[in-house]
């Protein structure tokens, strides 16, 4: 999974990251989360973001 800084560079808004973390949850166990969860309709992408 990309880093938070990389996601921000690609235009993912802080609100979308907060929503993603709220949906996935926080756990002490190592787990894998599908990146498709971030690309749902509630993931907002900023049009003005600098994309690498």
N, C-alpha and C positions, 0 to 999 in steps of 0.2 A: 504494500500500500504506500502511496506517496506520502511525503511529509506534510505537515500542516503548512509550512512555508511554501511548498510546491503547490498545494491546493489553492492557497491565497493568490499565488502568481497566476494561476490559471483562471482566476475570477470567482472562486467559490466564496460566498459572503460569510461573515462571522455567524450570522443567524442560521445559515444552512449547516455550518459545522456544529453549532449548539444543538440544533434539531437532530442531527445525525447521532451525536453522542447520547442524547436523551433517548433515542429509539434503541440504540445498541446496548446502552447501559455500561456500567463499570464493574469489572470483576477481577479477582486476584488470579484466576486461572488463565492460562494462555489459550487464546481462541482465535479463530480466523473468521473475519467478517467479509462478506461479499461486497466488492466495491460498487455493485449495482444499487445497493441501498443508498448510496450517496447521489446517484443519478436519478432519483425519483422526482416527481413533480415538485415536491417541497424543497428541493435543492436549488436555491437561487444562485444564478451566476451573474456577476456584474459585467455589464457591457463595456464599461470604461476601464476594466482591469488590464494591466500590462501582461500580455501573454508571452511566455518564453517558447 
